[in-house]
């Protein structure tokens, strides 16, 4: 059994994101190669984006801090701290309306 301090990870990644030229930072906290389930903490500086990309499988997005907008072909939704959304199985992008940290959970196809 392992555990992760998501608040500390969020602090560290947000510091990296706000000082990086890419305006984002990420850390996989569970899964990866050899696992069907993957959980990744992603920090985005205010105003930055994760450009449009394909959905890798069933996925949810949980906002740990800040406010983001999840955009997809079928529409968009604004999410604030504490909110969780399913990610549509279509091309989508993410915009940070404020300094934000999210937990992305994906089950690979």
MODELLER restraints for C-alpha pairs under 7 A, 6 or more apart:
rsr = mdl.restraints
at = mdl.atoms
rsr.add(forms.Gaussian(group=physical.xy_distance, feature=features.Distance(at['CA:10:A'], at['CA:43:A']), mean=6.96, stdev=0.5))
rsr.add(forms.Gaussian(group=physical.xy_distance, feature=features.Distance(at['CA:10:A'], at['CA:101:A']), mean=6.18, stdev=0.5))
rsr.add(forms.Gaussian(group=physical.xy_distance, feature=features.Distance(at['CA:13:A'], at['CA:25:A']), mean=5.55, stdev=0.5))
rsr.add(forms.Gaussian(group=physical.xy_distance, feature=features.Distance(at['CA:13:A'], at['CA:26:A']), mean=6.55, stdev=0.5))
rsr.add(forms.Gaussian(group=physical.xy_distance, feature=features.Distance(at['CA:13:A'], at['CA:43:A']), mean=5.64, stdev=0.5))
rsr.add(forms.Gaussian(group=physical.xy_distance, feature=features.Distance(at['CA:14:A'], at['CA:43:A']), mean=5.21, stdev=0.5))
rsr.add(forms.Gaussian(group=physical.xy_distance, feature=features.Distance(at['CA:14:A'], at['CA:44:A']), mean=6.87, stdev=0.5))
rsr.add(forms.Gaussian(group=physical.xy_distance, feature=features.Distance(at['CA:16:A'], at['CA:25:A']), mean=6.16, stdev=0.5))
rsr.add(forms.Gaussian(group=physical.xy_distance, feature=features.Distance(at['CA:17:A'], at['CA:23:A']), mean=4.62, stdev=0.5))
rsr.add(forms.Gaussian(group=physical.xy_distance, feature=features.Distance(at['CA:17:A'], at['CA:24:A']), mean=4.11, stdev=0.5))
rsr.add(forms.Gaussian(group=physical.xy_distance, feature=features.Distance(at['CA:17:A'], at['CA:25:A']), mean=5.06, stdev=0.5))
rsr.add(forms.Gaussian(group=physical.xy_distance, feature=features.Distance(at['CA:17:A'], at['CA:43:A']), mean=6.10, stdev=0.5))
rsr.add(forms.Gaussian(group=physical.xy_distance, feature=features.Distance(at['CA:17:A'], at['CA:44:A']), mean=5.87, stdev=0.5))
rsr.add(forms.Gaussian(group=physical.xy_distance, feature=features.Distance(at['CA:17:A'], at['CA:45:A']), mean=5.71, stdev=0.5))
rsr.add(forms.Gaussian(group=physical.xy_distance, feature=features.Distance(at['CA:18:A'], at['CA:45:A']), mean=5.20, stdev=0.5))
rsr.add(forms.Gaussian(group=physical.xy_distance, feature=features.Distance(at['CA:23:A'], at['CA:44:A']), mean=5.93, stdev=0.5))
rsr.add(forms.Gaussian(group=physical.xy_distance, feature=features.Distance(at['CA:23:A'], at['CA:45:A']), mean=5.20, stdev=0.5))
rsr.add(forms.Gaussian(group=physical.xy_distance, feature=features.Distance(at['CA:23:A'], at['CA:48:A']), mean=6.26, stdev=0.5))
rsr.add(forms.Gaussian(group=physical.xy_distance, feature=features.Distance(at['CA:24:A'], at['CA:43:A']), mean=5.41, stdev=0.5))
rsr.add(forms.Gaussian(group=physical.xy_distance, feature=features.Distance(at['CA:24:A'], at['CA:44:A']), mean=4.46, stdev=0.5))
rsr.add(forms.Gaussian(group=physical.xy_distance, feature=features.Distance(at['CA:24:A'], at['CA:45:A']), mean=6.19, stdev=0.5))
rsr.add(forms.Gaussian(group=physical.xy_distance, feature=features.Distance(at['CA:25:A'], at['CA:42:A']), mean=5.87, stdev=0.5))
rsr.add(forms.Gaussian(group=physical.xy_distance, feature=features.Distance(at['CA:25:A'], at['CA:43:A']), mean=5.26, stdev=0.5))
rsr.add(forms.Gaussian(group=physical.xy_distance, feature=features.Distance(at['CA:25:A'], at['CA:44:A']), mean=6.82, stdev=0.5))
rsr.add(forms.Gaussian(group=physical.xy_distance, feature=features.Distance(at['CA:26:A'], at['CA:40:A']), mean=6.73, stdev=0.5))
rsr.add(forms.Gaussian(group=physical.xy_distance, feature=features.Distance(at['CA:26:A'], at['CA:41:A']), mean=5.55, stdev=0.5))
rsr.add(forms.Gaussian(group=physical.xy_distance, feature=features.Distance(at['CA:26:A'], at['CA:42:A']), mean=4.32, stdev=0.5))
rsr.add(forms.Gaussian(group=physical.xy_distance, feature=features.Distance(at['CA:26:A'], at['CA:43:A']), mean=6.16, stdev=0.5))
rsr.add(forms.Gaussian(group=physical.xy_distance, feature=features.Distance(at['CA:27:A'], at['CA:40:A']), mean=5.56, stdev=0.5))
rsr.add(forms.Gaussian(group=physical.xy_distance, feature=features.Distance(at['CA:27:A'], at['CA:41:A']), mean=5.38, stdev=0.5))
rsr.add(forms.Gaussian(group=physical.xy_distance, feature=features.Distance(at['CA:27:A'], at['CA:42:A']), mean=6.67, stdev=0.5))
rsr.add(forms.Gaussian(group=physical.xy_distance, feature=features.Distance(at['CA:28:A'], at['CA:39:A']), mean=5.80, stdev=0.5))
rsr.add(forms.Gaussian(group=physical.xy_distance, feature=features.Distance(at['CA:28:A'], at['CA:40:A']), mean=4.06, stdev=0.5))
rsr.add(forms.Gaussian(group=physical.xy_distance, feature=features.Distance(at['CA:28:A'], at['CA:41:A']), mean=6.24, stdev=0.5))
rsr.add(forms.Gaussian(group=physical.xy_distance, feature=features.Distance(at['CA:29:A'], at['CA:39:A']), mean=5.71, stdev=0.5))
rsr.add(forms.Gaussian(group=physical.xy_distance, feature=features.Distance(at['CA:29:A'], at['CA:40:A']), mean=5.60, stdev=0.5))
rsr.add(forms.Gaussian(group=physical.xy_distance, feature=features.Distance(at['CA:29:A'], at['CA:41:A']), mean=6.95, stdev=0.5))
rsr.add(forms.Gaussian(group=physical.xy_distance, feature=features.Distance(at['CA:30:A'], at['CA:38:A']), mean=5.50, stdev=0.5))
rsr.add(forms.Gaussian(group=physical.xy_distance, feature=features.Distance(at['CA:30:A'], at['CA:39:A']), mean=5.09, stdev=0.5))
rsr.add(forms.Gaussian(group=physical.xy_distance, feature=features.Distance(at['CA:31:A'], at['CA:37:A']), mean=5.66, stdev=0.5))
rsr.add(forms.Gaussian(group=physical.xy_distance, feature=features.Distance(at['CA:31:A'], at['CA:38:A']), mean=4.29, stdev=0.5))
rsr.add(forms.Gaussian(group=physical.xy_distance, feature=features.Distance(at['CA:31:A'], at['CA:39:A']), mean=6.45, stdev=0.5))
rsr.add(forms.Gaussian(group=physical.xy_distance, feature=features.Distance(at['CA:32:A'], at['CA:38:A']), mean=5.62, stdev=0.5))
rsr.add(forms.Gaussian(group=physical.xy_distance, feature=features.Distance(at['CA:36:A'], at['CA:107:A']), mean=5.36, stdev=0.5))
rsr.add(forms.Gaussian(group=physical.xy_distance, feature=features.Distance(at['CA:36:A'], at['CA:108:A']), mean=5.21, stdev=0.5))
rsr.add(forms.Gaussian(group=physical.xy_distance, feature=features.Distance(at['CA:37:A'], at['CA:106:A']), mean=5.76, stdev=0.5))
rsr.add(forms.Gaussian(group=physical.xy_distance, feature=features.Distance(at['CA:37:A'], at['CA:107:A']), mean=4.53, stdev=0.5))
rsr.add(forms.Gaussian(group=physical.xy_distance, feature=features.Distance(at['CA:37:A'], at['CA:108:A']), mean=6.52, stdev=0.5))
rsr.add(forms.Gaussian(group=physical.xy_distance, feature=features.Distance(at['CA:38:A'], at['CA:105:A']), mean=5.79, stdev=0.5))
rsr.add(forms.Gaussian(group=physical.xy_distance, feature=features.Distance(at['CA:38:A'], at['CA:106:A']), mean=5.23, stdev=0.5))
rsr.add(forms.Gaussian(group=physical.xy_distance, feature=features.Distance(at['CA:38:A'], at['CA:107:A']), mean=6.41, stdev=0.5))
rsr.add(forms.Gaussian(group=physical.xy_distance, feature=features.Distance(at['CA:39:A'], at['CA:103:A']), mean=6.72, stdev=0.5))
rsr.add(forms.Gaussian(group=physical.xy_distance, feature=features.Distance(at['CA:39:A'], at['CA:104:A']), mean=5.55, stdev=0.5))
rsr.add(forms.Gaussian(group=physical.xy_distance, feature=features.Distance(at['CA:39:A'], at['CA:105:A']), mean=4.46, stdev=0.5))
rsr.add(forms.Gaussian(group=physical.xy_distance, feature=features.Distance(at['CA:39:A'], at['CA:106:A']), mean=6.41, stdev=0.5))
rsr.add(forms.Gaussian(group=physical.xy_distance, feature=features.Distance(at['CA:40:A'], at['CA:103:A']), mean=5.70, stdev=0.5))
rsr.add(forms.Gaussian(group=physical.xy_distance, feature=features.Distance(at['CA:40:A'], at['CA:104:A']), mean=5.15, stdev=0.5))
rsr.add(forms.Gaussian(group=physical.xy_distance, feature=features.Distance(at['CA:40:A'], at['CA:105:A']), mean=6.58, stdev=0.5))
rsr.add(forms.Gaussian(group=physical.xy_distance, feature=features.Distance(at['CA:41:A'], at['CA:101:A']), mean=6.89, stdev=0.5))
rsr.add(forms.Gaussian(group=physical.xy_distance, feature=features.Distance(at['CA:41:A'], at['CA:102:A']), mean=5.70, stdev=0.5))
rsr.add(forms.Gaussian(group=physical.xy_distance, feature=features.Distance(at['CA:41:A'], at['CA:103:A']), mean=4.55, stdev=0.5))
rsr.add(forms.Gaussian(group=physical.xy_distance, feature=features.Distance(at['CA:41:A'], at['CA:104:A']), mean=6.26, stdev=0.5))
rsr.add(forms.Gaussian(group=physical.xy_distance, feature=features.Distance(at['CA:42:A'], at['CA:101:A']), mean=5.58, stdev=0.5))
rsr.add(forms.Gaussian(group=physical.xy_distance, feature=features.Distance(at['CA:42:A'], at['CA:102:A']), mean=5.33, stdev=0.5))
rsr.add(forms.Gaussian(group=physical.xy_distance, feature=features.Distance(at['CA:42:A'], at['CA:103:A']), mean=6.40, stdev=0.5))
rsr.add(forms.Gaussian(group=physical.xy_distance, feature=features.Distance(at['CA:43:A'], at['CA:100:A']), mean=5.69, stdev=0.5))
rsr.add(forms.Gaussian(group=physical.xy_distance, feature=features.Distance(at['CA:43:A'], at['CA:101:A']), mean=4.27, stdev=0.5))
rsr.add(forms.Gaussian(group=physical.xy_distance, feature=features.Distance(at['CA:43:A'], at['CA:102:A']), mean=6.50, stdev=0.5))
rsr.add(forms.Gaussian(group=physical.xy_distance, feature=features.Distance(at['CA:44:A'], at['CA:96:A']), mean=6.13, stdev=0.5))
rsr.add(forms.Gaussian(group=physical.xy_distance, feature=features.Distance(at['CA:44:A'], at['CA:99:A']), mean=5.93, stdev=0.5))
rsr.add(forms.Gaussian(group=physical.xy_distance, feature=features.Distance(at['CA:44:A'], at['CA:100:A']), mean=5.30, stdev=0.5))
rsr.add(forms.Gaussian(group=physical.xy_distance, feature=features.Distance(at['CA:44:A'], at['CA:101:A']), mean=6.33, stdev=0.5))
rsr.add(forms.Gaussian(group=physical.xy_distance, feature=features.Distance(at['CA:45:A'], at['CA:96:A']), mean=6.70, stdev=0.5))
rsr.add(forms.Gaussian(group=physical.xy_distance, feature=features.Distance(at['CA:45:A'], at['CA:98:A']), mean=6.77, stdev=0.5))
rsr.add(forms.Gaussian(group=physical.xy_distance, feature=features.Distance(at['CA:45:A'], at['CA:99:A']), mean=4.49, stdev=0.5))
rsr.add(forms.Gaussian(group=physical.xy_distance, feature=features.Distance(at['CA:45:A'], at['CA:100:A']), mean=6.42, stdev=0.5))
rsr.add(forms.Gaussian(group=physical.xy_distance, feature=features.Distance(at['CA:46:A'], at['CA:96:A']), mean=5.24, stdev=0.5))
rsr.add(forms.Gaussian(group=physical.xy_distance, feature=features.Distance(at['CA:46:A'], at['CA:97:A']), mean=5.50, stdev=0.5))
rsr.add(forms.Gaussian(group=physical.xy_distance, feature=features.Distance(at['CA:46:A'], at['CA:98:A']), mean=4.07, stdev=0.5))
rsr.add(forms.Gaussian(group=physical.xy_distance, feature=features.Distance(at['CA:46:A'], at['CA:99:A']), mean=4.30, stdev=0.5))
rsr.add(forms.Gaussian(group=physical.xy_distance, feature=features.Distance(at['CA:46:A'], at['CA:100:A']), mean=6.99, stdev=0.5))
rsr.add(forms.Gaussian(group=physical.xy_distance, feature=features.Distance(at['CA:47:A'], at['CA:95:A']), mean=6.81, stdev=0.5))
rsr.add(forms.Gaussian(group=physical.xy_distance, feature=features.Distance(at['CA:47:A'], at['CA:96:A']), mean=5.34, stdev=0.5))
rsr.add(forms.Gaussian(group=physical.xy_distance, feature=features.Distance(at['CA:47:A'], at['CA:97:A']), mean=5.63, stdev=0.5))
rsr.add(forms.Gaussian(group=physical.xy_distance, feature=features.Distance(at['CA:47:A'], at['CA:98:A']), mean=6.64, stdev=0.5))
rsr.add(forms.Gaussian(group=physical.xy_distance, feature=features.Distance(at['CA:48:A'], at['CA:95:A']), mean=6.01, stdev=0.5))
rsr.add(forms.Gaussian(group=physical.xy_distance, feature=features.Distance(at['CA:48:A'], at['CA:96:A']), mean=5.56, stdev=0.5))
rsr.add(forms.Gaussian(group=physical.xy_distance, feature=features.Distance(at['CA:49:A'], at['CA:94:A']), mean=5.56, stdev=0.5))
rsr.add(forms.Gaussian(group=physical.xy_distance, feature=features.Distance(at['CA:49:A'], at['CA:95:A']), mean=4.44, stdev=0.5))
rsr.add(forms.Gaussian(group=physical.xy_distance, feature=features.Distance(at['CA:49:A'], at['CA:96:A']), mean=6.24, stdev=0.5))
rsr.add(forms.Gaussian(group=physical.xy_distance, feature=features.Distance(at['CA:50:A'], at['CA:93:A']), mean=5.60, stdev=0.5))
rsr.add(forms.Gaussian(group=physical.xy_distance, feature=features.Distance(at['CA:50:A'], at['CA:94:A']), mean=5.06, stdev=0.5))
rsr.add(forms.Gaussian(group=physical.xy_distance, feature=features.Distance(at['CA:50:A'], at['CA:95:A']), mean=6.52, stdev=0.5))
rsr.add(forms.Gaussian(group=physical.xy_distance, feature=features.Distance(at['CA:51:A'], at['CA:93:A']), mean=5.17, stdev=0.5))
rsr.add(forms.Gaussian(group=physical.xy_distance, feature=features.Distance(at['CA:51:A'], at['CA:94:A']), mean=6.86, stdev=0.5))
rsr.add(forms.Gaussian(group=physical.xy_distance, feature=features.Distance(at['CA:52:A'], at['CA:91:A']), mean=6.11, stdev=0.5))
rsr.add(forms.Gaussian(group=physical.xy_distance, feature=features.Distance(at['CA:52:A'], at['CA:92:A']), mean=4.96, stdev=0.5))
rsr.add(forms.Gaussian(group=physical.xy_distance, feature=features.Distance(at['CA:52:A'], at['CA:93:A']), mean=4.23, stdev=0.5))
rsr.add(forms.Gaussian(group=physical.xy_distance, feature=features.Distance(at['CA:53:A'], at['CA:91:A']), mean=5.20, stdev=0.5))
rsr.add(forms.Gaussian(group=physical.xy_distance, feature=features.Distance(at['CA:53:A'], at['CA:92:A']), mean=5.63, stdev=0.5))
rsr.add(forms.Gaussian(group=physical.xy_distance, feature=features.Distance(at['CA:53:A'], at['CA:93:A']), mean=6.43, stdev=0.5))
rsr.add(forms.Gaussian(group=physical.xy_distance, feature=features.Distance(at['CA:54:A'], at['CA:90:A']), mean=6.07, stdev=0.5))
rsr.add(forms.Gaussian(group=physical.xy_distance, feature=features.Distance(at['CA:54:A'], at['CA:91:A']), mean=4.50, stdev=0.5))
rsr.add(forms.Gaussian(group=physical.xy_distance, feature=features.Distance(at['CA:54:A'], at['CA:92:A']), mean=6.63, stdev=0.5))
rsr.add(forms.Gaussian(group=physical.xy_distance, feature=features.Distance(at['CA:55:A'], at['CA:89:A']), mean=5.47, stdev=0.5))
rsr.add(forms.Gaussian(group=physical.xy_distance, feature=features.Distance(at['CA:55:A'], at['CA:90:A']), mean=5.74, stdev=0.5))
rsr.add(forms.Gaussian(group=physical.xy_distance, feature=features.Distance(at['CA:55:A'], at['CA:91:A']), mean=6.13, stdev=0.5))
rsr.add(forms.Gaussian(group=physical.xy_distance, feature=features.Distance(at['CA:56:A'], at['CA:108:A']), mean=6.02, stdev=0.5))
rsr.add(forms.Gaussian(group=physical.xy_distance, feature=features.Distance(at['CA:56:A'], at['CA:109:A']), mean=6.97, stdev=0.5))
rsr.add(forms.Gaussian(group=physical.xy_distance, feature=features.Distance(at['CA:57:A'], at['CA:89:A']), mean=6.91, stdev=0.5))
rsr.add(forms.Gaussian(group=physical.xy_distance, feature=features.Distance(at['CA:57:A'], at['CA:106:A']), mean=6.30, stdev=0.5))
rsr.add(forms.Gaussian(group=physical.xy_distance, feature=features.Distance(at['CA:57:A'], at['CA:107:A']), mean=5.67, stdev=0.5))
rsr.add(forms.Gaussian(group=physical.xy_distance, feature=features.Distance(at['CA:57:A'], at['CA:108:A']), mean=4.88, stdev=0.5))
rsr.add(forms.Gaussian(group=physical.xy_distance, feature=features.Distance(at['CA:57:A'], at['CA:109:A']), mean=5.13, stdev=0.5))
rsr.add(forms.Gaussian(group=physical.xy_distance, feature=features.Distance(at['CA:58:A'], at['CA:106:A']), mean=5.68, stdev=0.5))
rsr.add(forms.Gaussian(group=physical.xy_distance, feature=features.Distance(at['CA:58:A'], at['CA:107:A']), mean=5.24, stdev=0.5))
rsr.add(forms.Gaussian(group=physical.xy_distance, feature=features.Distance(at['CA:58:A'], at['CA:108:A']), mean=6.86, stdev=0.5))
rsr.add(forms.Gaussian(group=physical.xy_distance, feature=features.Distance(at['CA:59:A'], at['CA:86:A']), mean=6.01, stdev=0.5))
rsr.add(forms.Gaussian(group=physical.xy_distance, feature=features.Distance(at['CA:59:A'], at['CA:87:A']), mean=5.40, stdev=0.5))
rsr.add(forms.Gaussian(group=physical.xy_distance, feature=features.Distance(at['CA:59:A'], at['CA:105:A']), mean=5.38, stdev=0.5))
rsr.add(forms.Gaussian(group=physical.xy_distance, feature=features.Distance(at['CA:59:A'], at['CA:106:A']), mean=4.28, stdev=0.5))
rsr.add(forms.Gaussian(group=physical.xy_distance, feature=features.Distance(at['CA:59:A'], at['CA:107:A']), mean=6.33, stdev=0.5))
rsr.add(forms.Gaussian(group=physical.xy_distance, feature=features.Distance(at['CA:60:A'], at['CA:84:A']), mean=6.87, stdev=0.5))
rsr.add(forms.Gaussian(group=physical.xy_distance, feature=features.Distance(at['CA:60:A'], at['CA:85:A']), mean=5.59, stdev=0.5))
rsr.add(forms.Gaussian(group=physical.xy_distance, feature=features.Distance(at['CA:60:A'], at['CA:86:A']), mean=4.32, stdev=0.5))
rsr.add(forms.Gaussian(group=physical.xy_distance, feature=features.Distance(at['CA:60:A'], at['CA:87:A']), mean=5.39, stdev=0.5))
rsr.add(forms.Gaussian(group=physical.xy_distance, feature=features.Distance(at['CA:60:A'], at['CA:104:A']), mean=5.94, stdev=0.5))
rsr.add(forms.Gaussian(group=physical.xy_distance, feature=features.Distance(at['CA:60:A'], at['CA:105:A']), mean=5.27, stdev=0.5))
rsr.add(forms.Gaussian(group=physical.xy_distance, feature=features.Distance(at['CA:60:A'], at['CA:106:A']), mean=6.71, stdev=0.5))
rsr.add(forms.Gaussian(group=physical.xy_distance, feature=features.Distance(at['CA:61:A'], at['CA:84:A']), mean=5.57, stdev=0.5))
rsr.add(forms.Gaussian(group=physical.xy_distance, feature=features.Distance(at['CA:61:A'], at['CA:85:A']), mean=5.32, stdev=0.5))
rsr.add(forms.Gaussian(group=physical.xy_distance, feature=features.Distance(at['CA:61:A'], at['CA:86:A']), mean=6.30, stdev=0.5))
rsr.add(forms.Gaussian(group=physical.xy_distance, feature=features.Distance(at['CA:61:A'], at['CA:87:A']), mean=6.75, stdev=0.5))
rsr.add(forms.Gaussian(group=physical.xy_distance, feature=features.Distance(at['CA:61:A'], at['CA:102:A']), mean=6.50, stdev=0.5))
rsr.add(forms.Gaussian(group=physical.xy_distance, feature=features.Distance(at['CA:61:A'], at['CA:103:A']), mean=5.79, stdev=0.5))
rsr.add(forms.Gaussian(group=physical.xy_distance, feature=features.Distance(at['CA:61:A'], at['CA:104:A']), mean=4.80, stdev=0.5))
rsr.add(forms.Gaussian(group=physical.xy_distance, feature=features.Distance(at['CA:61:A'], at['CA:105:A']), mean=6.52, stdev=0.5))
rsr.add(forms.Gaussian(group=physical.xy_distance, feature=features.Distance(at['CA:62:A'], at['CA:82:A']), mean=6.77, stdev=0.5))
rsr.add(forms.Gaussian(group=physical.xy_distance, feature=features.Distance(at['CA:62:A'], at['CA:83:A']), mean=5.84, stdev=0.5))
rsr.add(forms.Gaussian(group=physical.xy_distance, feature=features.Distance(at['CA:62:A'], at['CA:84:A']), mean=4.29, stdev=0.5))
rsr.add(forms.Gaussian(group=physical.xy_distance, feature=features.Distance(at['CA:62:A'], at['CA:85:A']), mean=6.58, stdev=0.5))
rsr.add(forms.Gaussian(group=physical.xy_distance, feature=features.Distance(at['CA:62:A'], at['CA:102:A']), mean=5.49, stdev=0.5))
rsr.add(forms.Gaussian(group=physical.xy_distance, feature=features.Distance(at['CA:62:A'], at['CA:103:A']), mean=5.06, stdev=0.5))
rsr.add(forms.Gaussian(group=physical.xy_distance, feature=features.Distance(at['CA:62:A'], at['CA:104:A']), mean=6.57, stdev=0.5))
rsr.add(forms.Gaussian(group=physical.xy_distance, feature=features.Distance(at['CA:63:A'], at['CA:79:A']), mean=6.88, stdev=0.5))
rsr.add(forms.Gaussian(group=physical.xy_distance, feature=features.Distance(at['CA:63:A'], at['CA:80:A']), mean=6.16, stdev=0.5))
rsr.add(forms.Gaussian(group=physical.xy_distance, feature=features.Distance(at['CA:63:A'], at['CA:81:A']), mean=4.87, stdev=0.5))
rsr.add(forms.Gaussian(group=physical.xy_distance, feature=features.Distance(at['CA:63:A'], at['CA:82:A']), mean=5.51, stdev=0.5))
rsr.add(forms.Gaussian(group=physical.xy_distance, feature=features.Distance(at['CA:63:A'], at['CA:83:A']), mean=5.64, stdev=0.5))
rsr.add(forms.Gaussian(group=physical.xy_distance, feature=features.Distance(at['CA:63:A'], at['CA:84:A']), mean=6.44, stdev=0.5))
rsr.add(forms.Gaussian(group=physical.xy_distance, feature=features.Distance(at['CA:63:A'], at['CA:101:A']), mean=6.23, stdev=0.5))
rsr.add(forms.Gaussian(group=physical.xy_distance, feature=features.Distance(at['CA:63:A'], at['CA:102:A']), mean=4.40, stdev=0.5))
rsr.add(forms.Gaussian(group=physical.xy_distance, feature=features.Distance(at['CA:63:A'], at['CA:103:A']), mean=6.41, stdev=0.5))
rsr.add(forms.Gaussian(group=physical.xy_distance, feature=features.Distance(at['CA:64:A'], at['CA:81:A']), mean=5.25, stdev=0.5))
rsr.add(forms.Gaussian(group=physical.xy_distance, feature=features.Distance(at['CA:64:A'], at['CA:82:A']), mean=5.91, stdev=0.5))
rsr.add(forms.Gaussian(group=physical.xy_distance, feature=features.Distance(at['CA:64:A'], at['CA:101:A']), mean=5.42, stdev=0.5))
rsr.add(forms.Gaussian(group=physical.xy_distance, feature=features.Distance(at['CA:64:A'], at['CA:102:A']), mean=5.22, stdev=0.5))
rsr.add(forms.Gaussian(group=physical.xy_distance, feature=features.Distance(at['CA:64:A'], at['CA:103:A']), mean=6.81, stdev=0.5))
rsr.add(forms.Gaussian(group=physical.xy_distance, feature=features.Distance(at['CA:65:A'], at['CA:81:A']), mean=4.82, stdev=0.5))
rsr.add(forms.Gaussian(group=physical.xy_distance, feature=features.Distance(at['CA:65:A'], at['CA:100:A']), mean=5.06, stdev=0.5))
rsr.add(forms.Gaussian(group=physical.xy_distance, feature=features.Distance(at['CA:65:A'], at['CA:101:A']), mean=4.97, stdev=0.5))
rsr.add(forms.Gaussian(group=physical.xy_distance, feature=features.Distance(at['CA:65:A'], at['CA:102:A']), mean=6.86, stdev=0.5))
rsr.add(forms.Gaussian(group=physical.xy_distance, feature=features.Distance(at['CA:66:A'], at['CA:80:A']), mean=6.00, stdev=0.5))
rsr.add(forms.Gaussian(group=physical.xy_distance, feature=features.Distance(at['CA:66:A'], at['CA:81:A']), mean=5.56, stdev=0.5))
rsr.add(forms.Gaussian(group=physical.xy_distance, feature=features.Distance(at['CA:66:A'], at['CA:98:A']), mean=5.53, stdev=0.5))
rsr.add(forms.Gaussian(group=physical.xy_distance, feature=features.Distance(at['CA:66:A'], at['CA:99:A']), mean=5.65, stdev=0.5))
rsr.add(forms.Gaussian(group=physical.xy_distance, feature=features.Distance(at['CA:66:A'], at['CA:100:A']), mean=4.19, stdev=0.5))
rsr.add(forms.Gaussian(group=physical.xy_distance, feature=features.Distance(at['CA:66:A'], at['CA:101:A']), mean=6.59, stdev=0.5))
rsr.add(forms.Gaussian(group=physical.xy_distance, feature=features.Distance(at['CA:67:A'], at['CA:79:A']), mean=5.62, stdev=0.5))
rsr.add(forms.Gaussian(group=physical.xy_distance, feature=features.Distance(at['CA:67:A'], at['CA:80:A']), mean=4.44, stdev=0.5))
rsr.add(forms.Gaussian(group=physical.xy_distance, feature=features.Distance(at['CA:67:A'], at['CA:81:A']), mean=6.41, stdev=0.5))
rsr.add(forms.Gaussian(group=physical.xy_distance, feature=features.Distance(at['CA:67:A'], at['CA:96:A']), mean=6.21, stdev=0.5))
rsr.add(forms.Gaussian(group=physical.xy_distance, feature=features.Distance(at['CA:67:A'], at['CA:97:A']), mean=5.48, stdev=0.5))
rsr.add(forms.Gaussian(group=physical.xy_distance, feature=features.Distance(at['CA:67:A'], at['CA:98:A']), mean=5.57, stdev=0.5))
rsr.add(forms.Gaussian(group=physical.xy_distance, feature=features.Distance(at['CA:67:A'], at['CA:100:A']), mean=5.98, stdev=0.5))
rsr.add(forms.Gaussian(group=physical.xy_distance, feature=features.Distance(at['CA:68:A'], at['CA:78:A']), mean=5.81, stdev=0.5))
rsr.add(forms.Gaussian(group=physical.xy_distance, feature=features.Distance(at['CA:68:A'], at['CA:79:A']), mean=5.38, stdev=0.5))
rsr.add(forms.Gaussian(group=physical.xy_distance, feature=features.Distance(at['CA:68:A'], at['CA:80:A']), mean=6.64, stdev=0.5))
rsr.add(forms.Gaussian(group=physical.xy_distance, feature=features.Distance(at['CA:68:A'], at['CA:94:A']), mean=6.75, stdev=0.5))
rsr.add(forms.Gaussian(group=physical.xy_distance, feature=features.Distance(at['CA:68:A'], at['CA:95:A']), mean=5.48, stdev=0.5))
rsr.add(forms.Gaussian(group=physical.xy_distance, feature=features.Distance(at['CA:68:A'], at['CA:96:A']), mean=4.44, stdev=0.5))
rsr.add(forms.Gaussian(group=physical.xy_distance, feature=features.Distance(at['CA:68:A'], at['CA:97:A']), mean=5.35, stdev=0.5))
rsr.add(forms.Gaussian(group=physical.xy_distance, feature=features.Distance(at['CA:68:A'], at['CA:100:A']), mean=6.94, stdev=0.5))
rsr.add(forms.Gaussian(group=physical.xy_distance, feature=features.Distance(at['CA:69:A'], at['CA:76:A']), mean=6.68, stdev=0.5))
rsr.add(forms.Gaussian(group=physical.xy_distance, feature=features.Distance(at['CA:69:A'], at['CA:77:A']), mean=5.57, stdev=0.5))
rsr.add(forms.Gaussian(group=physical.xy_distance, feature=features.Distance(at['CA:69:A'], at['CA:78:A']), mean=4.35, stdev=0.5))
rsr.add(forms.Gaussian(group=physical.xy_distance, feature=features.Distance(at['CA:69:A'], at['CA:79:A']), mean=6.12, stdev=0.5))
rsr.add(forms.Gaussian(group=physical.xy_distance, feature=features.Distance(at['CA:69:A'], at['CA:94:A']), mean=5.72, stdev=0.5))
rsr.add(forms.Gaussian(group=physical.xy_distance, feature=features.Distance(at['CA:69:A'], at['CA:95:A']), mean=5.08, stdev=0.5))
rsr.add(forms.Gaussian(group=physical.xy_distance, feature=features.Distance(at['CA:69:A'], at['CA:96:A']), mean=6.48, stdev=0.5))
rsr.add(forms.Gaussian(group=physical.xy_distance, feature=features.Distance(at['CA:70:A'], at['CA:76:A']), mean=5.48, stdev=0.5))
rsr.add(forms.Gaussian(group=physical.xy_distance, feature=features.Distance(at['CA:70:A'], at['CA:77:A']), mean=5.40, stdev=0.5))
rsr.add(forms.Gaussian(group=physical.xy_distance, feature=features.Distance(at['CA:70:A'], at['CA:78:A']), mean=6.42, stdev=0.5))
rsr.add(forms.Gaussian(group=physical.xy_distance, feature=features.Distance(at['CA:70:A'], at['CA:93:A']), mean=6.07, stdev=0.5))
rsr.add(forms.Gaussian(group=physical.xy_distance, feature=features.Distance(at['CA:70:A'], at['CA:94:A']), mean=4.76, stdev=0.5))
rsr.add(forms.Gaussian(group=physical.xy_distance, feature=features.Distance(at['CA:70:A'], at['CA:95:A']), mean=6.63, stdev=0.5))
rsr.add(forms.Gaussian(group=physical.xy_distance, feature=features.Distance(at['CA:71:A'], at['CA:77:A']), mean=6.66, stdev=0.5))
rsr.add(forms.Gaussian(group=physical.xy_distance, feature=features.Distance(at['CA:71:A'], at['CA:92:A']), mean=5.44, stdev=0.5))
rsr.add(forms.Gaussian(group=physical.xy_distance, feature=features.Distance(at['CA:71:A'], at['CA:93:A']), mean=5.20, stdev=0.5))
rsr.add(forms.Gaussian(group=physical.xy_distance, feature=features.Distance(at['CA:71:A'], at['CA:94:A']), mean=6.09, stdev=0.5))
rsr.add(forms.Gaussian(group=physical.xy_distance, feature=features.Distance(at['CA:72:A'], at['CA:90:A']), mean=6.96, stdev=0.5))
rsr.add(forms.Gaussian(group=physical.xy_distance, feature=features.Distance(at['CA:72:A'], at['CA:91:A']), mean=6.07, stdev=0.5))
rsr.add(forms.Gaussian(group=physical.xy_distance, feature=features.Distance(at['CA:72:A'], at['CA:92:A']), mean=4.27, stdev=0.5))
rsr.add(forms.Gaussian(group=physical.xy_distance, feature=features.Distance(at['CA:72:A'], at['CA:93:A']), mean=6.54, stdev=0.5))
rsr.add(forms.Gaussian(group=physical.xy_distance, feature=features.Distance(at['CA:73:A'], at['CA:91:A']), mean=6.83, stdev=0.5))
rsr.add(forms.Gaussian(group=physical.xy_distance, feature=features.Distance(at['CA:73:A'], at['CA:92:A']), mean=6.98, stdev=0.5))
